Amino acid sequence: MTLISPFRALRPATGRAKDIIAPPYDVMSTEEARTMVQGRPHSFLHVSRPEIDLPPGSDPSTPAAYAKAGENFMALRQQELLQRDPTPCLYIYRLTQGQHRQTGIAAIASVAAYRDGRIKKHELTRPAKEDDRVRHIQALAAQTGPVFLIHRANDIIQQRLAEYSSAPPTIDVQAEDGVTHQLWTLQAPDAITELCSAYEALNALYIADGHHRCAAAARVAEDHPDLADAGGFLAAIFPDDQTRILAYNRLIRDLNCLTAQSFLSGLEENFALEPHPTPVTPEAAGVFGLYLDHQWYRLTIKAEPREQGISRGPASQLDASLLQDFLIRPLLGIDNPRTDERIDFVGGSRGIAGLTEPVDQGQMRLALALHPTSARELMAVADAKALMPPKSTWFEPKLADGLLCHLLS
């Protein structure tokens, strides 16, 4: 298999996309999903979050939940709300959110390229979450959530995508969150060959979001050689200069037995500290916002710790790493942010209220606002075969579930 390939997508029937598409399964809780499907019996959340159709409190990782996912998926197909294209196609995929627009390609990416490191990763996967995606794929004999991949911007690819998306789209739908999803079906063999060759010429693709889906697809391909189309995984691929990354901020539950004053004094070893009259949205790398006791502070990391990060490689230069190494670990005693329950993470899409409200309501003791990681930083970490700190990137807008599905047989 080449780096990307066309496929026969299963996608919403004409005029039914708005009834079906849903946000990714992992950006909401079960109760939020239950609320979102009210009045929407055909929402893809019935497939991606099937526990919403089981009694309250049901475990989403039980055989009953996966069986329900398969049942709901089959119902959408039997009712012909989801229909399969007769021939393999590539799909130009455009997302528009306000003034932001990004245009890429939806295709099947090679599992072999993922295993060989040509599709590069930057984070570890958790066994339980990986197992969940494997069981979901097996229950449906399909991949239903696209992996978000990026690549370094390429003029040839962008010119061809612009040319092929000049016609009216096959699907043009605005989701409940206001994001517009447009899809163009590319069927011409010559155009498909040309685009696949252009992607093949790239040095690498990079996982932006979807490490667990990639790992699960690789496991399914290894465990089920009988599935003819299991050698690839569903992907939506965008140029790095069109992607938008928001900050992934931190909430801390306590001050590790420090008083507020001793904590602030301790900060001054590695940070310049300045009280601020308004919320601090960091305008550059190395600048952080701190919210404590109804007061905002602007933190700027000093030169010496910044230089230590540079000397240790691209992952250590990231703001999330510097914050962990010079504030969260030494002052707050949180050694492993992946597992420590004293820390929580808030995507930048939740705004300032997502930081101040948990602190003001006493659920958390302090909040830390970060400058967003850049796509260039992400790719540098992946090229170095290093790992990003947990919760380093929050991509917006999110891809839609249910817009395209990849059947494995």
HELIX and SHEET records of a PDB file:
HELIX    1   1 ALA A   17  ILE A   20  1                                   4    
HELIX    2   2 TYR A   25  VAL A   27  5                                   3    
HELIX    3   3 THR A   30  MET A   36  1                                   7    
HELIX    4   4 LEU A   45  SER A   48  1                                   4    
HELIX    5   5 PRO A   50  ASP A   53  5                                   4    
HELIX    6   6 PRO A   63  GLN A   78  1                                  16    
HELIX    7   7 VAL A  111  ASP A  116  1                                   6    
HELIX    8   8 PRO A  127  LEU A  140  1                                  14    
HELIX    9   9 ASP A  155  TYR A  164  1                                  10    
HELIX   10  10 PRO A  189  GLU A  200  1                                  12    
HELIX   11  11 HIS A  211  ASP A  223  1                                  13    
HELIX   12  12 ASP A  240  GLN A  242  5                                   3    
HELIX   13  13 ALA A  260  LEU A  267  1                                   8    
HELIX   14  14 ALA A  303  SER A  311  1                                   9    
HELIX   15  15 PRO A  314  GLN A  317  1                                   4    
HELIX   16  16 ASP A  319  LEU A  323  1                                   5    
HELIX   17  17 GLN A  324  ILE A  328  3                                   5    
HELIX   18  18 ARG A  329  LEU A  332  1                                   4    
HELIX   19  19 GLY A  348  ARG A  350  5                                   3    
HELIX   20  20 ALA A  353  ASP A  360  1                                   8    
HELIX   21  21 ALA A  375  ASP A  383  1                                   9    
SHEET    1   A 5 ILE A   4  SER A   5  0                                        
SHEET    2   A 5 HIS A 100  SER A 110 -1                                        
SHEET    3   A 5 LEU A  90  GLN A  97 -1                                        
SHEET    4   A 5 THR A 180  LEU A 186 -1                                        
SHEET    5   A 5 ILE A 171  GLN A 174 -1                                        
SHEET    1   B 6 ILE A   4  SER A   5  0                                        
SHEET    2   B 6 HIS A 100  SER A 110 -1                                        
SHEET    3   B 6 GLY A 232  PRO A 239 -1                                        
SHEET    4   B 6 VAL A 147  HIS A 151  1                                        
SHEET    5   B 6 LEU A 205  ASP A 209 -1                                        
SHEET    6   B 6 ILE A 119  LYS A 120  1                                        
SHEET    1   C 2 LEU A  10  PRO A  12  0                                        
SHEET    2   C 2 LEU A  82  ARG A  84 -1                                        
SHEET    1   D 2 ALA A 142  GLN A 143  0                                        
SHEET    2   D 2 HIS A 406  LEU A 407 -1                                        
SHEET    1   E 2 ILE A 245  LEU A 246  0                                        
SHEET    2   E 2 TRP A 394  PHE A 395 -1                                        
SHEET    1   F 6 PHE A 271  HIS A 276  0                                        
SHEET    2   F 6 GLN A 295  ILE A 301 -1                                        
SHEET    3   F 6 VAL A 287  LEU A 292 -1                                        
SHEET    4   F 6 LEU A 366  ALA A 369 -1                                        
SHEET    5   F 6 TYR A 248  ILE A 252 -1                                        
SHEET    6   F 6 ILE A 343  GLY A 347 -1                                        
END                                                                             
